């Protein structure tokens, strides 16, 4: 292990991220220098070539010398601001899973043991805080609200309608990559994280699991999924899982009933209940851990207590462990799109949130609820975002046949 604690980041020596449209980065938060060519899995010979290329070598050289590499500035900024653990600090923690990866880390012989895949945007939902970069389903609504929907800076927000075809072409999941380009790194993989899109409907992910099983190394590999909990894993996937060391599943339970159906359209709540029940019951048959990471926006913040109570009830009924202080239920607040951020709520609405989030069932959950309230009051963005929020919401409601006021009646005045 490298001892330069102020700059050391294990990710540089053992991790790669393949993001939407196939771009390859050391991690999901790395800021690629604009003057450099962005490596892409669609055009590179192999992932190993990128990992051992000039850019990655320079990153490792900088960090080993105590130099704060420029592309890692998001972590440096977070650490300077003291806003909790940065990704760098989080991945350097001495916890069981990471400890295994760190013990296998060799400064002189870097190798990819942790692979994060987000190269496919194949998805069955079009969540209100998402967009066409991460969901093929979003193409249907993009023309209605395109100037408000983030495209990761790749397509102008006010692009003409014909540019929708450019986005579809750029983020096309069909034939995105030749999976053999990952073959050289698969024997060393110990942790495989799969997001999307919706990972349970991305066929390339199954192909990768099949390759690892054939290698005979699956028993050493942790699988990690981020799923919207609207798709049941099929029998083929369940059989593949049986070969792996552990399956960790992070679900997105953003509300109960109509709230999640509104925020994560066109979710059907009855399906979510069935999927969560199946996954929780599987935890008694295989080494499977399940949790939820609700994405909190101004649309679902009032439903946080309902989410918590429902999750606790499901755990107590179906999971291998009962709900307690250690339950995996971690809220994250959406930073973008800005017009759906918690800070957009006017003061009277923030006061309602504060009153609603007073009595959590555990100390851990209360701390999480308190943090959400703190975020609400951390800035006042109503005046500069209200017109965007109203226009975005009313247009999308009209296109989808939905009603913000019906789903969140406490906040119906926001649209007036």
Steps between C-alpha positions, in 0.01 A plus 500: 500500500610856429555709812430849359166525677424855387486402134491120486194359326469125456279554196798608289666161554207259486186655349347596165167654408328461164226760475218594265603488133804288592736762643766353730613681815683413824171557684156646439601840643824552312509819290669424172734780386328666201817499291541123519329240285243312705568125493192305395436128520346511151828610342774371732659158449443398860421637843843389620668723241318803641577409860872479425498802266667839537214676681453233764875475557517876550216490751673227701831683482346825626313337787802298611707821517244689707379707203129575486424394145272750322248247372424400860394852597147401609648300786751771592218757509278282718783428741590868528138585573477227763173367360526140613717238332605551139498206261878477548468482878206263480687252280806519725306385808617192688176302476473127414418525128747779427765341720504196273557722199767705678693191606524403135620847396859527378642847427746359246253266337157668468216280386125541469327313780198732522297568186203735485274468197248763395552485125142411410201730542248230416218571746129434546429822694524874444549643847433873533852578619663296221532552124602344168864448599402238758168373364397394151141534620547875546518560124118498499470810717815691419346725235245621755750624759838468330637836614465389863638146469873447563705340225834491686627794297520294183202650319391865542203535735318713241589278206254477210267203479715320243779478757291245687605260226863584577447411865330174410788414267768594752344311790370207297531183706484266203844370411664752731808298564672173436509325838829333406665838566457425870645148484854594603384653831226255602730240666602757764155645569389478863222759500262566210252787525221522243270797454325635194241553377344204675762227548252212511407560134850565362610179322870593489516478880389138486768430242765633737372282785507197270861573411599525867323174583686325217829637634429327831557818703136587578537374857739789566279772352251734665217619275336836563185617323305825503146415389168681479327191646249466217661198331525154652833324439430210265598137560814527289626790709415324826700198389798721419477669840532164673867487394604836649636589844230753585227696323434851626188671369426869549141581413337835426189516715417868454156489650202282585212451256417807288813691606748255346268454202519876444873553556606179321239483223366254380575293811218278627505478881359147507795384289750671732346320797533165321861559395612610847327202660677262259842656556462506878394136508799407282723632779409186696614274215822663378756758619288797395479838671234752406451862595343814367638840403202729442577803284336789682357794308236759581248252355553220751662654809171493690475126436828416677321370814277278284804364317670421830196333656428294189862386469511402868179302463630314192829417674321368807276281283734367231868584552769295674546784752242713678497877463728666753767768541721326242238470226620605155274798435702800387336809354674707237374842393492584131729787403372510143281596334522819703128576473416181695762546772389531864641853521238615247219463752378836637531554874142397586552167320834441674325550832255224405793270421664575834181419687445178301852366564502512880450146625712239324500141635878487561780742581664430165183581311439813704850620413420439133169685529668788681753525217223528242346784700841665518530478122159662461606804702856514361399733214198689372458430129125544461513834321762395244352154434123537545422577136704202381337273757148610405556476125678163520240351734188620318631397157606155617176453693306582184706263285468214749146557623618558856440763768759636743223654712318167534812307601650767730200707614703663779707674231227576245549874558845470336336491157299821546 
